């Protein structure tokens, strides 16, 4: 699902929009806030005015002028903190809420990744990561409007400040956004972020290398946002003589604040787990990853070094030690999907990385189980399709995952099986002793071999063999049988 999530990240991210819970900005420095920030009332330090709030107070022309002048000062701080050179001046613009909203909506309409996002919404709902009646596009627009704090536009090379946010709140945002400006000047940020991008829809045959490359896009976003978040923390901590490398308690608070959100962030607080986690992933995990790189090799490794030798998997981002050790996980072999699905129209295909698995586990088993199990992920992919000539048929799904051991594979399969009752209205367990109700899923224990359930959208089959788990949903028996044979046969001959 790396492709699904990175689509979402590219729509909200890529350096042009900072849409994350704003509480973290004020809390990150503790007592090291700027003088202006300390003077501001607590409820003004973190809040982003919701769209239904009373008429907003615009910043004064004098404040705007002073803020524009501070761009160059903060840019110098960013350059010193990252060792990225200032190659030319950064343009600046004061934007209104209406202007920003129009920009967000235009980007969602025109961006090719946004178009893919709308198409793959059904896959997210098939996995149960979004409610079936959830209006994805409408919710994203509302979420971005609520959370936007400022943005650097790569196309125009402009730093956009917001005319409705007090100047003292925008200074830390400037440190974050101007990091993107210097990343862009040194490494052509837009091209770098898309260095691995390849439209899998245009490929007739999907290989293991294609799946591996699909997840790499997601990790680049975490590098870019993690570095910017680290600089923002450094900017806030500078009065106290501290930095992101030696402030683990600040990072812990930052992490908690991002997921909790600001009290006024109603849309964010009510969003599905998937949206919250996807929205905050490049910031939460990215800054932890960058901090780990700094502890290991200082600024050269944490900044320019990551652009020259970036991580490739979300596992490396979530577990920095795997990147530092040079761990190499071979991609899961992919059978001849074009031949197997010859009677289907391909709908979507992509990787299922460690972060994706953690979200599934969070949703269906809780954070504690998730944290104990997701580090044992060792690869995976999904493939969604519909029967040819039947656009109204339920979306068929193939999901293959590999684990560190047969025991971990069985544990994951049991969690996934229990999700069936939460994703379908009518579920019956099919076995040698006849059909059983969905209630039996709650008592399900890890097993070996094949289990099957019938739902209103067809069969769900879960098969475990060694360290691999095969899931098929809403596929015909012949296709499922062929997948079972080929998925477990690849790599054995």
N, C-alpha and C positions, 0 to 999 in steps of 0.2 A: 504494500500500500504506500510505499515511499512516493510513488508517482502521484497518488491522490493527495497526500499531505503537502508535498512540495508545490503542487499546483496552488493550494491554499496559501502557502507561505509566499509564493511568488506574486500572488495577487495583492497581498497585504504588505509585502516586504520589498526586496530588491533595492533597498536603500531609499525608496521614495516615500514611504509612509511608516511612521512609528506608531503602531497601534497596539499598545500594551498597557496594562494597568498602571495608572500614574502614581499610585501610592508609594511605589518603590523609590521614586525619585527623591521624595522628601525624607524618607526614612533611612536611605542607604548610608548617609554619612553620620548618623547619630548626632553627636554634639559638634560635628565638624561642618555643619551647614553654614552657608554664607550669612553675613550680617543681615542682608535683606531678607533672607529666608527665615531667620530667627525672629524677625520683627513681624512677619506675616502671621495672621491668626491661623490656628491649626487647620480649620476647615478650608482655608484658601491655599494651603501648601500643596495639596494633592488632588484637589477636585478638578475634573473636567466637566464643564457645564453640560448637562444633558439637553437634548434638542427641545424638550418640552418645558425647560426652565423659564423663569421670568426673563424679560429683556436683558441682554448681556451688557456689561459695561466694557466699552472698548478701551484699549490702552491709549494714553494720550500721545499726541504727536511728538512731544518732548521725550517721552519714554521710548517711543519707537525709534527716534533718532539715536538715542543713547544705546539702545539695543543693537542697532545697525553698526555703531562704532565698536561695540564689544565683540562683534563677529571676528574682527582681525586679531584681537587680543586672545580670544579663546582658541582661535585657529593656531596661534603660536603655541599655546599650551598643548593642544592636540598633537602638533608636530613634534614637540619635545617628548611627549609621553609615548608616542608610537615610533619615533624615528622616521616617520613618513615625511618627505620634504614638501614644502609649499612651492609648487611650480607656478602657480598663478593665482590671482585673486578669485575669491568665490563670490559670485553674484548673490544678492539678497533681495527678498521681496516680502512685503507684509500682506498676508492673505486673509480674506474674510472667511467666515464659516460657510457662507454660500458658495464662495469660490472653491473652497476645499471639497465641499460636498459634490459640486459639479465635476471636479477633477476625479474624485473617487468613482463616481458613477460612470464617467466616460472611460476610465481605465477598465472597469468591470465589463463594460459593453464591448470594448475593442481588443483587449488583451487576449491573445490566443490561449494563454494558460487559463484565463477566466472562462473561456468558452469550453475548455476541457473540464473545468471544475463543474460547470452546470451539467455536462454530459455524464460525469462520473458520480454525480450526486446519488444515483440509484445504487451504485456499488456500495457506497458508504451506508446506505439504508439497508442493503442486503446483509451487510456485516453487523447491522444493529448499532452502528456508531452514530447514526442520526435517526430520530423518530421518523416513522413512515410519512407523517403529515407535516414534517418540518419544511418550512419555506427557506431554503438555503440562501438563495441570492438576496432576498429581502433582509434576512437576518445578518448577512455579512455587511451589507450597506449600513444597517443600523449600528452594528458593532464598530465599524470603522469610524462612523460619525461620532460615536461616543468616546472612542479611545484615542483618536488622533491627537498628537501633541506637537507636531511639526514634521517637516520632511525635506529631504534633499532630493531634488529632481535631477536624475542622471541625464536626461535628454537635454535640458536647458542649462545644466550645471549651476543650478540656483538653490540657495538655502531659503526655504519658505518658513517665515515666522508667522505666528497667528495673532490677529489683532484683538482676539477676545480673551487671551490668556495673559495674566499679569507678567510683567517683564521678569520678575525674580524667579518665576517658575520656568521660564524659557531658557535660562542660562545653562542648567544641566542638560537640557534637551539639545542646546547648541553644541555642547561638548560631544554628545552622541552623534548628532547629525553631521557635524564637521569632520568626524572620523570617516564617515562615508565619503565626504568630499575628497579627503586626502587618499583614501583607498582608491577612489576613482582616478585621481590624477596619476597615481603610480602604477595602477594595474588594470585600468579600463574596466571598472567594476561590472558594468552590464555584460560585457563579453565574458569576463571571468566567471560570473555566476552561471552562465549558460554554456560553459566549456564542455560539459558532458551531455548537454541536452540533445536529445534525438527523439523525433516523433516515432514512437513504436507503432503507431497506427499505420505508418507507411511501409513498415517492414512485413514482408510476407511470412518470414520465419523468425521466431524469437529464440535467441540463444541465452545460455547462462551468462555470458558477458553482457548482453543487453540488460538483463535483469540487474546485474551488479552495478552497471553504470546508472541505471534508473534511480537507485538510492543515493548515489553520490551527489546529485543535485541538492538534496536536502541538507547534506553536511556542509556544503559551501555556504549556505544561508546562515548556518549556525556560526561559522567562522566570522563572517562579516558582522553579524549582529552581536556576537559575543565580544569581539574586539571593541565595538562601539560602546557596549554596555560597560566594559572594563574601563574605558577612558572616562565615561560618565562617573563611575564610582571613584576613580582617581581624582577627578575634578572636585568632587564633593569632599573627599578625604584629605586633600592637599593641606588645608589649614591645620589639620592635626598631625601632619607629617607622616601619614600612612598611605598605603596603596593597596590595590586589589589583591596583590600577591600575599600580603600578610594580614588580611582581614577576613578570616573564615566566618566569624560571627556576622559580619555585614552581609556576606554572600548568602548565608543561611536565612537571614531576615529578608533579603531581597527576593530569594526564591519563594518564601512563604507569602510575601506580599503580592507577588505577581499572580499567583494562583488564586489568592483570596480576592484581589481586586479592590478598588476604591469603593467606599460605601455608596457613592452615587452612581457607580457603574452598574446600573440595573440590567442592561442587556447582557453584559459580560457575566454577571453573577447567575443569570438564568440560562445561560448558554449550555448546550450539551458538553459532556466531558471532552469529547473529541475536539470541539472548537476551542475550548479553553486550553487544552494541552497543545494543540497545533499552533495556536496563536502565540503561546509563550515559549515553546520549545527552543527556538533559536536564541532567545534571550536568557532563559533560565539555565539551560544546559550549555549554551555557548559561552557564557561568561565564566562558568565553572571550568570549562575546558581550557579557555584562554588563560585563566589564573593558574591552572596546573602546568601549562606550557611555560609560563613565566617563572614559576617556582623551579622548574627543571633547567631552563636554559636562558632565562632573562628575556628582555624585550626582543632581541633578534629572533628568538624561537617563537615567541607569542604573537608577533606581528608579521613582519616581512617573511619570516620563515614559513608561516602557515599558508601564505599565498603561493610560495614556491613549491611547497610539499604539503598539500592539504589532506585532511582525512577523507576516507572514502565511504564510511558507514556510520549510521547513527550509533552503533555500538561503540565506535571509537570516541564519539562525542560524549556519550553517556558514561563511558568508562575510559578516561584518558590513559590509563595504564596500558590499555591494549594498543593504543596508537604509539605510545612511547616505546613499547617493547617490540614494535614492528610485527605484531600478530597478523597473520594472513589466514583468512578463512576462505576456503575454496567455495565458489558459488554452487548452489544446488543445481544439479543437472536438470535440463528441461527436455522433455520428450518432444516428439514431432507433433506439436499442437495443431498445426495447419491440417495435418492428415486426420488426427483424432477428431477434430471439430469440423470436419468437412461438411457436415449437415447443419452447421451453425454459422451465424454472422458474429464475428468478433466485436465485442462492445468495448472492452478495456483490458489492459494487461499491465502488470507492474510488480515491483518488489514488495515484500513484506519484511521490513527491517525490525531491528530490536525495539525501536521506539514504537512502531506500529503494534507490535506484540504486547508491549507494556500497556498500551491504551486498551487493547482488548481485555487483557487481564485485569486492569484497573476497573473496567466497567462491569465485568462479569464475576470477579472474585475478590475485588478490593485491593487497595494499595499494598497491604502486607504480603498477601500471596504473590502479587505482581512483582514486588521487589525481590522475593526469594526465587522466582522462577525465570523472569525475563533475561537475566544475565546468562542463562543456559541456552539461549537462542543461537543457532548456528546457520541460519539462512532460510529463505522462503520466497514464494511468489504467488500471485493470484492471476486468474484468467476468467473473465466474464464474457458470456455470449448468449445469444438468443437463437432459437430454431429459425432457419431460413424461411422466409415467407410468413412468419407469424410474429408481427411486431407487438401483439398484445400478450404474448406468452410471458410467464415469469422469467426473470433474469436467471440464467444458469451460472453457477459459480464453481470454479476449481480453486482450491487453496492447498498448497504444499508447504510444510515447514519441517525443518531439521533441527535436532536438539543435541545437547552434549552427551546424552545417554538415553537408553531406552526408557529408563525410569522417568526422566524429565519429559520425554515425549508423551508418555502415558498420562502424566499429570496434566500436561497442557491439553491433551485430547479430552480429558474428563471435564476440564473447565469449559472448553469450547462446546462440548455436548450439552452441558447445563444451560448454555446460552440459548439453545434452540427454543426452549419453552418461553423465553423472554422475547424472542424475535418473531414467533409465529403464534397465531391464535389457536390453531387446532393441531395438536401433536400426539401421535401414538407411536410407542416403541414397538418395533417389529423384531420378533425373535422366534426361537424354536418353540417357545411355549405360548406363542400367539401375541396379539397386540396388548400393550399396556398404555395407560394414560401418561400424560406429561408429568404428573406428580412423581412418577418413578425416577425421573431425571435427578431430582433432589438427592436421592440416595445413591446415585451412580458412583461407583468407584472405578479407579484406573483398571484397564483391561488390556488384553492382547488380542489382535485380530480385528474383525469387522463388527461394527454396530450400525443399525439402520433405523430411521424414524420416518414416518409419513406425515406430511404437513399439507396445508391447503395449497402450497406451491410445489408440491411434489416431494420426492424422496430427499432425505439428507443422509449421507453415508459418511462415516468416519472410520478410517482404517489405520491401524498402527503396525508398522513393521520395523523393528529395530529402533533406530533413532529418528525415523521419519513418520510424519502424520499426514495422511491424505484426507481431504475433505471435499466432497462434491455435494452441491445443492441444486435441486431443480433440473437435473440432467437425466436423460433417458438411461435405462439399465445397460444398454450396449456400450454407450460412451463411457459410463462409469466403470464398467468391467475393463474396457480397453485402457483407461487411465490407470486403474489399479495395477494392471500388468506392466505398463510402460514406465510409470513413475518409479516403481520399486525395482524395475529391471535395469534402468539407466545406471551406468557406473559399475555394473556387476559383470559386464561382458567385455 
